[in-house]
Amino acid sequence: MTESGLTFTGERFLPDCEREIWYEHYHRYTMALDWVADKKVLDAACGEGYGSHLMAQTASSVDGVDIDPTAVEHATSRYQRSNLKFHQSDVLNLAFEDDSFDVVVSFETLEHLAEHEALLAEFKRVLKPDGVLLISTPDKKEYSDKTGFNNEYHVRELYQDEFKQMIDEVFTQQHWFGQKLLFSSAIWRLDTTPKTVQFDCLDSKNNVSNQPLFEPVYLIVAASNGDLSNSKGQDLYNFTEQSEQIYGHYNAVIRAHIKAENDYKALAEKQQSWLNHPIIGRCIRWFERK
């Protein structure tokens, strides 16, 4: 049981989780803040509720739905805003009228279901004709094939071309984004608010490119049958948090390894000094022969 009151099993992210998974999940929702500002929003499969609560900072209203009544009860108790409500509902059969929402957000839901086409159809039904779907899912090639990782809670993962074909059948307008946790260094101006981005990536031959040289692990799509050309979305979203928990964990692990290495070296040096002792060394070699 975590501080949230819910048990982490690996199926649902909880804010008490640490390191990579925390950054990946929170970043998707901070990205969504641009897209949901002053909008009526549905957070489909909202889980613990942290993302719905975050989006309610800028949205006109947020309805979070999840199939698990325990999660909904927890979210209702923990996250309270006047423009935020939580409901127990199956995302394949949403209890909302047609054309109810400006934005539907569905992060890391698709791969947990087999009925992908039915899910997108239901999202389209509750979206207004010019509404926007923000949806993410892992790229099977990067997430599973390359790593050999098997997530027992994923029912049906997709390759990027499969995901694209599915989105094409429902939505005519799309903005595609890739997400991957990176180790990077930031340099920013201190005398003004940064307005431009330079993404320097060094390849294996020491050449620098102003673009990511990686394949994304997660695919995020803003899809609509309306006009996306005037959307408030950015080309690049960066994310961090003040406590720098993942960097702190990295430093703690490195320090532990360095200490263990130094302790080993000190012990080895001490053992060597014993072996060099005229009496103790003779005793040690005698016991080793025995």
N, C-alpha and C positions, 0 to 999 in steps of 0.2 A: 504494500500500500504506500503510495507516495503522498506528498504534502497536499496534493489536489484532492485526496480522498478517493481517487480511482486507482485501480491496479494497472500498471503498465505490463502489457503482455506482448507488445510488438505489433499488435493489430492497429492500435490507435495511438497517435502522438499525444503526449501530455507535456505541459510547460515545465514540469519538473525534470524532464529528460535533459541530458547534457550533450555537449560537443556538437558533432556534425548535424545530427538530426534536428537539433534545436534551431540552428541557423537556417537550414533548408526550409523548414516549415514556417518560421516567422518571416523569412524574407519574402515568401510568396504573398503573405498577407500585407506586408508593408508596401509591396509593389501594387497591390490592389487598391490602396488608398487613393491613388490618382484616378482610378477608373470608377470608383463608387462615390466620389464627392457629390453631395446633394442628390443622390439617387436612392430609389427604393430597391433594396438588395435582398436577395435570398442566398444564404450560405448553406449549400446542400451537403449533407453529411458533416455537420459542424463539429461533431465530436465533443470535446471537453468545453468548447465555447470560447476559447481565448481569441480566435480569429474573428468571430462575429463581434466580440466586444471591441477589438481593435478597429474594425471597419466602422463601427458605430460612432467613432470619433468624428468622421467626416461625412458619412452617409446620412440621408434624411431619415431612413429607417432600415433596420436589419431584422430579418426573420431567419433564425437558425433552426435547421431541422436535422434530426438524427433518428435512426431506427431504434437506438438503445434508450429505453426510458430512464435508466440509471444515469446515463450521461446527460440527458435533458434535465433531469431533476437537479443534478450537480450544477450544470451551467446556469440554470435559473436562479439557484441559490447564490452562486459565486459572482456572477456578472450581472449587474443591474444598471441599466440606463433607461431613460424614459422612451427612447426610440429603439429599444432592443427587446425582442421576444424570442423564446425558444419553444419548439413544438416537437412532439414525437411523431415521426412520419417516415414512411418508406419513400426513398427518392424516386422510385419507379412509379409511385402513385401519390403524388403530392396533393395535399388538401388545400389547393389554392385555385382560384378562377383563372381562366385563360387571360393572357396579357396582363399579368399582375405586377411584373417586376421590370425595372430598368436594367438591372444587372443580376445575373445568376453566377455565383462563385462556387466552383466545385474542384477543390484541390485534392489530388491523390485519392479519388473515389473510384474512378473508372476501372482501375485494375483489380478492384475488390469485387467486381460483379462480372457476370458473363453476358448480361443483357445490355451491351453497349448501345446498340441502335435504339432500343426502347428508352434508355436513359437520355440520350440526346433528343429524342422526340419529345420526352416529357419536359426537358429544359426549354425546348423551343416553344412548347405549348404555354408555359407560364411566363415566358418573356414577351414583352411588348414587341410589335413588329420591327422596330429599330433597336431593340434591346441588345445587350452584349453578354455573351457567355465568356467567363474567364475559367479555363479548365486546364488542369495539369495532370500529367501521368509520366512515369518513368519510361525511358526508351529501353526496350528489352535488350537491344544490342549492347548498350553501355552498362545497364543496371545488372543484368543477369548473365548474358553470354560471355562478356569479357571477364567478369569477376568470378563466375561459377557460383554466384550467390542464388539461393533458392528461398524466396520469401513465402513461407507457408500460408500467409494470409492473402496472397495475390491469386486471384482466380483466373484472370486472363490478361496477360501483359501484351503490349503492342509494339511493333517496330514503327519507326517514324513514318514510313510510307503508308502503313496500314492506318495509323492514326490520321494522317492527312486525308486519305481517301474517305474515311468515315466523316470527318469534319466537312469535307467538300460536298457531301451528299445532303447536308443540312443547312450550311451557312455559306454565303457567297463572298463575304468579306472577312479577311483574316490578317492578324498580326502574329507572327511566330517569334517566340523567345526560347532561349536555351538557358538552363541553370546548372551550374556546377560549383561546388565549394572549392575555392582557390586559396593558395597561400600567396599573398601579395604584399607589396609595400606601397603606402599611399603618400603622395606629396601634394599639398594643397596650399593655396594662397591664404595668408593670415589677415590680409588687409581688405579683403572683399569676399563676397559669397562666390564660390566656384560656379562658373557658367559653361565651361567646356570640358571635354574629357579627352585624354590621351591614354590609350590602352597599349602599353609597351609589353610585348611578349617576346622572349628570347627563345629561338629555336635551337635544335641540337647542333647546328652549325655556327652558332653565335651571330645569327642574323636577327635583326629586330623588326617586328611587324606591329603595326598599330591595329591589331585585332587579336581576339582569342585564338589560340592554336590548339584548341581542345574540342572534342565532341561533347555536347551536353549530356548529363545523366538524366535530367528531367526536361520535359517539353511542356511549355506553357503557351496556350493559344488564347488570344482575344478574338472571338468569332461573333459575327453579326450578319444580319441581312439588311442592316442600315449602313450609313456612311461612316467609316472609321477614320477618314482623312483628317478630321478636326478633333480627334481624340486627344486627351490630355496625357496619354501615355508617353513615356520616355524611351529612348533607344537603348539605354544602359541603366540598370538599377544596381547600386552598390548598397551594402548593408553591413552594419556592425552594431555593437551595443557597448555601453559605457564600461561595464564590468569586465569585458573581454574574457569571458569564461573559457572559450576554447584555447585562447593563447595562454591563459593561466594554467590550464590543464596540461598543455604542451610543455610549458616551462617546468611544471612540477614533475612530469615524467622524465624529462631530460635531466633535471637535477638529481632525481632518484637513481638514474642510470649512471651518472657521473660519480655519485657517492659510492654506489656499489662497485664501480670499476676502481676507484681510489682505495676502497676498503680491501679489495682483492689484491691490489698491488702492494698495499702495506702489509697484508698478511703474508704474501709471497716473499717480500723482503725480510720479514721477521723470521719466516721459516728458513730462509737462506742463511741468516745470521746464526740461527741455532745449528744448522749443518756445519757452519764454519767454526763453531765452538769446539775446542779440542776434546772436551769430555762429553757435552750434550750431543754433539754430532756423532761421536762414536756410539753412544747409546741408541740414537735414532737409527743408524745403519744396522746395528745389531738386531733391533726389533723388526726392521724391514726384512732382514734375512729370515727371521723366524716366521 
